[in-house]
């Protein structure tokens, strides 16, 4: 065993132990010892990026997982203690995040498969949590559907890779050094469809709406923000080997485009906040699948960086909003958009955080959403004269973006709908303030994660210095926009409260 392999084993053991300790010392509210232990645990996991050579995709996924994971973990503590009067959900969430991070950082194929399977099993427990603790028996049905439509196709793809590699090579040669021949049409199709199931691309997306809407909110944040990206990682991983490009390209482009539109349309008509976000994830993963198809056809292009930026932007957007559903649940016990609209009057900071997350996915510079939109449309327009396929992709991306604006604005109505009285069941507590702070910090990562994404592609894009200048130039503009937004929220709230007094 090489020293780096031993180091990774130690990192995983230490991080899980520290995260377990952080939950045992938690006593409610902001426990600074617990916070410090959480940050330490995820920092130890992030250190894998410094001590081993990772691909740009692995690096982005690891940094995103540990950064957002630490905030989701803190949120999970407050949420678990408030809703269930228990620490067990926080433990499950930490384990799910740790195994996901190790999946992205795996060096060998067998190691990747072991952590991937572990993540799936922990994910099953996390989705079924409400059923296991006797809160909602429907959660077990959702977790079983997750097993059938997500785990089984993906596991089949993983075992095919193990069979073609052999056990000895799968634990002795790094993923980069493997030389696999996956060009047989059937093998390529099974691999792509298997990883598509994990990424919730139609027609294997049926597990996601129930799983994300019935799982506890911090688990939904992990599933939608981070875990489903494993499917995209799997597709891009096998793309490094010899695959049947035509088969993979056709499958991803066809089903990706259909999924992008289908998920967006479904999201627009949802009244349940979590189901809206779940179908939103389906739509965004469809868009990422289309970009992945174009990358397979044209490797080494801007499509690769568009995929990376889109993954990060979606992770921040979705983790923040699913955390927000948890805050709203603790505040009012309600998930129906039609029965909300007053959150800004009770928790203006929470509404501000949600607005920032939505502005990020809209593409406001200098957030990661801006990079995702810039590179996605630029990469397609750069090749549009080569084939009518790029015109088709451009149309689908435009429609998907328009649908995103519609359902995001609809989601925001749960927070800001002037004239709606505060619900009788709404009650502020220490936990809602604590969870609101986690949501705000999560939304702000749309700014902090922009620089790592820029630096990763700086060696390929010659104009990276100009983009960095643009980043720092547009930052004050964004701060003014955010300050103005918060002032508007506060003024509308004060006006509404003054009207209630009259």
Steps between C-alpha positions, in 0.01 A plus 500: 500500500637841400524780754227699326263203526569471871448873535157480337394223738614710797320808363171317468527342847598828666234709324217258581617477863519878538157545340354236731652683799355831377151354522549343841605830661213695343247623757283731291539851352842618383742272679839638398690186594273302270539762222878484529496121485274508193733739320799288600340178378418638155835681476674166554298355212585801282871444570486206259523762224843605628663160542398316185465585134135546408341583168339844469156339525595303813648813656187707438268227627711444813525871585130553434404197710713598800409872485125454464513183708627684806208744479242230434643307794461799734148553368421132556598525866254781571229345282534153654501630855199727438277266296590158640663590833777266387856508367472195279402685181812717527713185532343346188546825308868522594562140399325557166714807432825331605448194279397724208819704539709182509324376186612812315854472639545126433825403332421141399199346331423253781531778755259709292249216484521430874439862599233538229308198631538621858363839399199331341424295812534804728284692252232234530502538880492879472202503261312251719582691821148630562361149457765351729418744781126460448423846360396421142466147361499633141873562533563125487317478168717781365819330618398170338435680173847653537640146529328379185549795266829643627710239677443189286584653156801680645630193680476302176716762327757493781527122501552500123800727553635269771449194277684659207783620722551204730528513878879520506527794262200676655694542825855533364468735201362851538185608320711715268735213411225252409465418131147370450332414172132593538426547130250213471164674442318295766766568766505872425120516512480314834768720657345826384145398597624372837668829588206693355280328758714641781483845339118470472487535122173380341381232457674391824412809703186371677678445829604863546175701556379277786848447647583870513158614615451237773855492638587740785604841365876470575503160329320651200768772490771232480315286247410782263796729552778243508417132477331488159817653353661159553311386190657774288838417650453137398418595140800732471721237661422233240533766229873499577517144368417359158121520470255494213468876470206491259288286733584703811450830317161399357364369831611802703387758247157345444406422857683804640300742285169329580583499871596869503161605362291239681650577841459875454135474396423270792672741742288793382175325598605367842345644816720304740828686552713187513343337196555824308868486589516128422368548145731799468792265566372266229494793255850623585650153482348469154682818394827367643443172311468694173824686565665167585382357166654794314822459698522133396465610139750784539740418789741759630259784426325761712218249555705335775528824697135576441416164661722575800356849553142372457560224755626748760228758430225240528652354817495838676154592370338172594675447834399851610136465395452154651646634823249783468212250481624365833497850651146558372396162642640588843339843479152405382476123445383580146630407151212625282597818313136615491486507880824695545630840389574657837845358578672833420305661783622248756848412370623772259855362503367165376311669216814694412702177486244339270502805272879477474482131409240570232699793359799266475317243289366788288862579416573819692876574492730414670322190629566147376164518325642776281791278397266207434273707275793677331689183413193291417363744244844606374608140438184425302508827300868448419413177315156598367615529139632143504166322534128553553536292815646805675197705395279233659708505821490880508120496476469239776739691729307821438167336585654333806634838615159664451332225700760546775404867527129410523521232769766689699273804509216271606718358778582853616127559550521273804713775655376824352135552420385841628164506673517146636456486881749310711385140546354408836747215541810709423738531791858624515746309712871464559502219246342701219758776550783245505378322188448835324865583557599167339282577199656846464854362515408234247366763260816708541711207380372586151753785525786322672496196270526714187874551544590129529299428185678783319843385615437143385445608142762779506757285323271444200313829462742775399268777618496374859675814632235718338228282654661540843501878454133481402433293813643757738346788304151354508517402868416850631211518253361173636539623858300813415230286336483274806493795741218657298312170499527468877384860548195433279415183696533687829292799384222279364497306827481819710222637280305176535547494878392864521187412302423213742524739795241726339 
